[in-house]
Amino acid sequence: MRLLVGLEAHFCQCGSEFYSPNLTYEGIWSRYLAVFEEILVVGRVAQAYQPPPQWIRTTGPGITIWPLPEYRGPWGYLKVRSKLQASIRLAVAQCDAYMLSVPGPIGTAIWAHLQRLGRPYGVEVVGDPWLSLAPGSVRSIVRPLARWKARRDLQRQCRTAQTALYVTERALQQAYPPGPDTCATGCSDVELESVITPEELEARLARIRDFPARLAGDGKPVRLGFVAALLQLYKAPDIHIQALAQCVKSGMNVELVLIGSGTRMGSMKALAEGLGVRDRIIFPGSLPGAKGVMDFLEGVDLFLNASRQEGLPRALVEALSRGCPAIGTDLAGIMELLPQECLVPVNDADALAQRIQELLQDPNRMASLAVQSVATASRYLRSVLDIRRKEHYAILRQRTLGLASG
């Protein structure tokens, strides 16, 4: 059976090979190949002589990339909409089963065509468009209408799907409930190979005991960490920078490492300059692969994830796997990862700064959170999630075959 997987991803084609910044054959496509014989991946593809730095080859046995026109943003989508829909129709005709990553315009375009054909499908719900298109996240005159439409579409997609795989255990299910006949499963798309060892955890606990002296200026600054693509303000880098400025103003010896790149980096550096904390923020850009991210997290003392929207954030799960205490906003999957005392309201730099100061000044509490973080991350080990995901995909296969024969 050939499965179509519709994604909002970007690929780069160099000759006959395809590359991706994060979609690996072993880490992603092998999940589907455990149940289906062939996978047709539908996504945006740009042509190039060589891939961008740090992009990795994504193709392998059983995987075919179906190239859609490359575009960026809503206006870019409108320019290629007719070509994209024509390409989707051809891709759908070549497949037997369908799995759509939603929300997003590509998943929605495939869903609309499947609805017209009356074909069954499954969805993988990876985020909440009502949050991602909230005021302050995207600058566009059509944002309010797009926000309303995206939420309505996702509600309908979940309600009429044969299977729905949510990246959260509760949050997205409550906002976008499955239909009465939909097989729904909570299963993160974040998978960990391992968590921190007891010896590594002890080293982190020893570092936490040094916080009072470091905060007072004795030694290197206590390091706050944050990961975000700086194309839009979904991850609220502005809020993190404002919170850091308040912590520095209060006399705390802290610094912020902001990992990520994009068109908003210049404005974020200007914001830091205007707040007088440019020398307290490090902008390394993007990191080279998973090892680069893990190496970065090893050096972070407190991880921040005060986003404006989320599904279940990969970087936060990875931080917890290294025994790193964290603070996040009280929305979506973040609430399933962090205790109440580590949650703050959305768009509230004052609350974030206050929570940072409270935790850093309480080494005993930070040590307890470090231990708790490892226990939480253990729920996201590959060995645990692969079984759940394989069972879910098998149900989509069985239902598709049953409806086809009926």
C-alpha positions, 0 to 999 in steps of 0.5 A: 500500500502506498501512503501519501504524507502531506507536509508543510515542510520545505525540501531542496532538490539537488539533481536526483537527491532531496535534502531537508533541515530536519526530516531524516529517513531514520527519524521520520520516514521509517515510522511510516514504513513500519506499516506501509510499503511505500511513502509519497511525501508531498511538500514544497521543493526548491531547486539548487546546485547544492543544499543549504548548510547543515541540511541533510539527505532525506530520501531512501528506500521506499520514499519518493518526494513529490515536489510542490511549487516552492513558496513562502507566506500567504501571498506566495501561496496565492501566486502558486495556488492553481499549480499546487492544487493541480499537482496535489490532484496528480499525487492523490491519484497515485496513492492508496492511503493518506496522512495529512500534517495539519494545520497548514495550507498544503494539508488543507488543500489535500483534505479538500480534494479528498473530501470531493473524492470521498476518500478516507484519510488520517491527520497528524495534528501538530499545532493550534492555528488559533494561537499561531495566528493570534494578534502580535504573531503575524503582521497581515490585514487578513490575519483575523480571517485566516485565523478563523478559517484555519480553526474551522478547517482544522475542526472539520479535518479532525471530526471527519478523519478516520484517525487523528494523531495528536502531538499532545495528550489533552490540549489539542484534543480539547480544542479540536476534538475527533469525530465519534468514529475517529481513532484518536491517539496522543503521541508526540512527534518528538522522539528521544534516543536517551535521557541524561545519565545519573552522573551527568545529572549530578554534574548539573545539580552541582552547577545549580548549587553554585547559582547564588555566587554566580548570580551575584557576579562571582564567575560566569553568568547564569545562562538562559537558553531559548530556541526559535526560528526568527521568521515570525514572532510565534516563539515570542523572542521579543518577550524573552529579551524584555524579560532578560532586560528586567532580570539584568536591571534587578542586578542578576548576572545572567545572559541569554543565548537565542538560537535561531535565524531568520528575517526578524533577527535584525529587529531582535538585535535592535530591541536588545540594543534599545533595552541596553542588554545587547552585550548580554544576548548571544545570537549564534544563529542556527545550530548544526543538527541534533548534536549541536542542539544537545551540546547547546542544552548541556550548557544552559542553566534555565531553558525558556519557552514562553511562546505565543503558540505551540503544539508540543515543543521539541526543544523543550522536550530535549531540554528536559531530557538534559535535566534542564529546568524550564519555564514556558507559557500556559498553553497547549502541550507546554502545560503537559510538560511543566508544573504549574509553578513553571508556567507564565501567561502569554505575552507577559514579560513581567511575569516571565522575568519574575518567574526567572528570578524566583527559580534562579534564587532557589537552588533547592527548587531548581535541583528538584525541577532538574530531577523532575525534568528527566522523569518527564522527558522519559515519556518521550523515548523512541522505544515508548512512542514507536509502539504507540505510533505503529499501532495507530498507523496500522489502524489507518491502513486497516480502515482504508482497506476495509472502506475500499473493499466495502 
